[in-house]
Amino acid sequence: MTTTTSPTTGSSSGGRNYPGYGRPLWQRLLIRRETAIIALLVVVIVVASAAVPHFGAPITYNFLLLDTAPILLIALPMTLVIITGEIDLSVASAMGLSSSIIGLLTQAHWPFPAAAAIALLVGLIGGAVNGLLVTRVGLPSLAVTIGTLALYRGLAQGLLGTTAVTSFPAFWTDLATSTLPGTLIPSVTVLIVVLALIFGALLHFTPFGRGIYAIGLSPDAAAFSGVKIQRTKFILFMLAGFVSALAGIFYTLRFGSARGDNATGLELSVVAAVLLGGVSIFGGRGALPGVLAGALLIGVLASALRLAGITSDVINVITGTLLVLSVILTSFLAWLQRMRLSAGRKRRETGGSASS
Amino acid sequence: MFQTRHSVRLAGVATLAAAAMLLAGCAASGGSSSGGSGSKNYAITFLPKNLGNAYFDTSDAGGKKAIAEFKGTYAEVGPATAAPDAQVSYINTLTQKQVGAIVLSADDQKAPCSAINQAQKAGVKVVTFDSDTAVGCRDLFINQATADGIAKVEVDMIAKQINDSGEIAILSASANATNQNAWIDLMKKDLAANHPNIKLDDVVYGNDDDQTSFDKTAALLQTYPNLKGIISPTTVGIAAAARYISTSAFKGKVAVTGLGTPNQMKAYVKDGTVTAFALWNPGDLGYLAAYAAKALIDGTITGKEGDSFKAGTLGSFKVGKDGTVLLGDPFQYNKDNIDQFNF
């Protein structure tokens, strides 16, 4: 976990007051959205284990990881996309399309790895279409991906119709629900950890990742500093398409059922997890550990509340409230800090990112 | 600076505390649902395709009534919207809570199966109703009606309503609708064998679209002036046909019957356009499913062909091929009983 916000120095003449670095390192690491979400996750797990019967059992975490695996996977590229200030709402439809394609090819007696490879390729192409429309044509990603959300879902349902393909090789379906030897940890966790490390390294430890933050904070400044904005965004949309297709394959194998309407509405869970994890929807701020904690927090809450016998409507209300509160809290803290700073220095601070 | 840090920390602590209390409060009110009366675990949970669906409200109420009769613990959980995977996390949760049985209407034939297998391994009995999973993956399926039963009740109703003689037509769903075509074939055979004075003029297709079905009804009545009855084996078709006839000169002269739902048909039954129509009774379906779950928990049946069990006021039932229990003949709705139903 490194510090994430590269401060735009602006016109700080001689004063050397970087709002983002105004406090000692340990404070900057501890008092931030990501840490708060991780702490909240731990608290919820502890409270739920104590208060909700059956929650403490190891099998809970097996179900939990299997349930949240697609969200965790897609949240990785989604975080990068949102940090650049864009969004990709077509991810769940891309999952459905990938599911339909492996279903269709399996039905046509293709070997499973070949079918999966085609599905991944289609995911990549789908992401490239989003990327092209956003970067080359210059359309807003919200509009583009709402369009492709409908388009990819339509293709998925058109390919399979109302039928469901269920004849997948047992080896692959068993693999999707298998656990690591001697534990109850699902094997898919390995995939999540590996991808999280790759995306984490990409975002936090490479010039490419610095560029992602720079684009989100100020596209103009990024362009003048030599960040290839269009290329970066294009690559990120392709990654989102690819990982969505991968999640679609996992989803299909886990349930053993390829349907055009698989994973409908999952894009909103992904965006919710990313925002809860401390990523700013306006771009430029956020970190992967927080996002992973955000996704798990939503899953843990839902799991605990289900075990406590709460109905789905109430679970949605609680998750939604939590999300709104977390967003309000950030804005409130930022506002509070601005007030303090301006009162203290009798000078108006214009930089928005006071606390992160 | 010091004050700022303090307030940040305070706010963080407040959020954590609020979330913790929220969770603890919910946990307390939820309570534990396992356990039951005596030594058998009669905690039976209904898992419909989705909550807030009047059809499942009716069927689950039937289940609740049955469970109250044998002093079990009834519960109903389910997703807000039906999706292929939506029931899986609920099945998992119920497995962890060690309920005695799950009674579900499956959203997908295959998707819940691995979760169901896990539940069965943990000793939970699984009964499907209304919509089945793959045969191997549940203990029993409570089938609402067979094709034979549906075809027969529709022919019987029209024969009674037109005194077993005259011209009729069928207003179906789409030309390639599997269920409807199977029923129509059976109806044709039944008419030829048992009702020689009834002549089937035509089969038309409204594509389960309200306006198309409405127009096709109008066309039928003009093409066949001697038409005495219309059978519509689809809920969209029967409502559209009844709507057309209720506002036309044919009201009371041309009989309309078929498969419909009570709320849709209430007005036409009351104004005399429709004498009777059929569908299964979802309340009975849920009631039977609950008793089937009880018999599985008791161990008096295992779900194999030939097993038989008692289902309260509905009487005794036998398990048929593929672990299927048939509810019985479709239920006929008429002006005397339609007000008891709300779905």
Chai-1 contact restraints between the chains, C-beta under 6 A:
chainA,res_idxA,chainB,res_idxB,connection_type,confidence,min_distance_angstrom,max_distance_angstrom,comment,restraint_id
A,I31,B,V8,contact,1.0,0.0,6.0,A-B,restraint_1
A,A36,B,G12,contact,1.0,0.0,6.0,A-B,restraint_2
A,L40,B,L16,contact,1.0,0.0,6.0,A-B,restraint_3
A,L40,B,A19,contact,1.0,0.0,6.0,A-B,restraint_4
A,V43,B,L16,contact,1.0,0.0,6.0,A-B,restraint_5
A,V43,B,A20,contact,1.0,0.0,6.0,A-B,restraint_6
A,V47,B,A20,contact,1.0,0.0,6.0,A-B,restraint_7
A,V47,B,L23,contact,1.0,0.0,6.0,A-B,restraint_8
A,V47,B,A24,contact,1.0,0.0,6.0,A-B,restraint_9
A,A51,B,A24,contact,1.0,0.0,6.0,A-B,restraint_10
A,A51,B,A27,contact,1.0,0.0,6.0,A-B,restraint_11
A,V52,B,A27,contact,1.0,0.0,6.0,A-B,restraint_12
A,P53,B,S32,contact,1.0,0.0,6.0,A-B,restraint_13
A,H54,B,Q96,contact,1.0,0.0,6.0,A-B,restraint_14
A,H54,B,K97,contact,1.0,0.0,6.0,A-B,restraint_15
A,F63,B,N92,contact,1.0,0.0,6.0,A-B,restraint_16
A,D67,B,S89,contact,1.0,0.0,6.0,A-B,restraint_17
A,T166,B,K110,contact,1.0,0.0,6.0,A-B,restraint_18
A,T177,B,S114,contact,1.0,0.0,6.0,A-B,restraint_19
A,F255,B,D85,contact,1.0,0.0,6.0,A-B,restraint_20
A,F255,B,A111,contact,1.0,0.0,6.0,A-B,restraint_21
A,G256,B,K110,contact,1.0,0.0,6.0,A-B,restraint_22
A,S257,B,D108,contact,1.0,0.0,6.0,A-B,restraint_23
A,S257,B,K110,contact,1.0,0.0,6.0,A-B,restraint_24
A,S257,B,A111,contact,1.0,0.0,6.0,A-B,restraint_25
A,R259,B,P84,contact,1.0,0.0,6.0,A-B,restraint_26
A,N262,B,P84,contact,1.0,0.0,6.0,A-B,restraint_27
A,T264,B,A83,contact,1.0,0.0,6.0,A-B,restraint_28
A,L305,B,C26,contact,1.0,0.0,6.0,A-B,restraint_29
A,R306,B,T93,contact,1.0,0.0,6.0,A-B,restraint_30
A,L307,B,T93,contact,1.0,0.0,6.0,A-B,restraint_31
A,A308,B,C26,contact,1.0,0.0,6.0,A-B,restraint_32
A,A308,B,A27,contact,1.0,0.0,6.0,A-B,restraint_33
A,A308,B,G30,contact,1.0,0.0,6.0,A-B,restraint_34
A,G309,B,G30,contact,1.0,0.0,6.0,A-B,restraint_35
A,G309,B,S33,contact,1.0,0.0,6.0,A-B,restraint_36
A,I310,B,C26,contact,1.0,0.0,6.0,A-B,restraint_37
A,I310,B,G30,contact,1.0,0.0,6.0,A-B,restraint_38
A,S312,B,P79,contact,1.0,0.0,6.0,A-B,restraint_39
A,S312,B,A80,contact,1.0,0.0,6.0,A-B,restraint_40
A,D313,B,A80,contact,1.0,0.0,6.0,A-B,restraint_41
A,L333,B,V8,contact,1.0,0.0,6.0,A-B,restraint_42
A,Q337,B,T4,contact,1.0,0.0,6.0,A-B,restraint_43
A,R340,B,T4,contact,1.0,0.0,6.0,A-B,restraint_44
